[in-house]
Amino acid sequence: MIALALGIHKFKVEECTRRFRALCETVFQAKALATTPIIGWFARMFYYSIYETSVLESAIQKAFEERKVLFGHQGKTSKVVVTTTVGEKCHLFANYNWGDGKRYLNSNAYTWAAYVSR
């Protein structure tokens, strides 16, 4: 996330830190009862995650409002690659490779989409 923010969006470190902290405050909110002593232990047995995952995609889109396409490495832009998993396989998003549908995924996507790839 930080690599894309610094390398593609050209955010300064302070701006990356501010946006990342704001993102964490939004995303890392525990589900009801998930962190309650004793009851929380039982609740976590039924939850897939203790955090509310439905807000993740919209929070990332808000943190990276500028619609920048991942692909498009240009001379003074840093080369950036993001690893992700699809099922049990490791794949890559890169701003220097369009994607081959095998190892490299479609890099003609907005940067926020690389964060929430499914």
N, C-alpha and C positions, 0 to 999 in steps of 0.2 A: 504494500500500500504506500509506504513511504517512498520506495523507489519510483513508482509512477508519479507521485506528487512532486518529487524533486526533479526527476528526469524528463517528464513529458509536460507537466503543468508548469514547471519552472517556479514552484513556490519556494519562498525562502524557508529556512529551517523553522523560524518562529511561526510562520503561517502553517506549516505542516503540523507542528506541535499543537497549535490552537485548534485546527480542524480535527485532528485525531482525538484530542480530549473531548471536544464537543460530540464527536461520533460515539465515543465510549460512554459518555453520560446518557445518550439516547438509547444505545443498543444494550448495554449491560444493566438492564433492570430485571430483577428476578421475578419469576411468575409467582402467583399467589401461593403462599404457604411453603414455597421451595426452600426458604432459608430459615424458617421457624424451627427452633429446637424441638427435637423428637418428632413432631408432626411432619416437619420438613423432610426427614429421612424417609418416611413412608410416602410422602408426595413425590419425591424424586424417583422412587421406584416406578412410577407411572408416567413421568415426564420424559420426553426425548431429550430435552435440554432444560436446565433450570432458568434460562433466559428466554425472553419473548423474541422469537426469531422473525416474526412477521414484520417487524419494523426495520430489519437490517437493510433490505434493498432501498427503501425510500430514504433512510438515513445516509446511506452511501451516495445516493444521487444528490442529496442536498449538500453533502460535504464537498462533492465535486460537481458543482452546478455547471461549470464551464464544459460544454459538450466538445471534448477533444477526442478524436479518433486515435486509437492506440497505434495503428500502423502509420508509418510515415516518417521513418528515421531520416533526418536531414543533417547535413554536415555538422552543425554545432549542437545538435541534440544528442544527449547521451543514449547509448543503446541500452534498452531496458527489456528484461524478460521476467515474466511472472509464472511461477509454477502453480499448477492446480491439479486436482484429481477428478477423474470422471469414472465413477465406479471404483475399481481398484487400480486403474492405470494412471500414471503420471503424464500430464500434458503441459505444453508451454504456450503462453501468449507472448509475442515479441513484437516490438515496434520496427524490427528489421526483417520480418518474415511474414508474408501474407497468410500463411497457414496452409497445410497440406491435408488437413482432416485426419491426420494420423498423429504424429508427435506434436506438431504445431497446430493449435486451434485457430479458427478464423480471427485474425487480428484486425479485421476491418470493423471494429466495434468500438463503442465509447469506452473510455478507460474505466468508468465505474462498473461496466459489465464484466470486466476481468476480475473484479473483486467478488462478484456474486455468481460466477459461472456455476452451472449445474451439470 
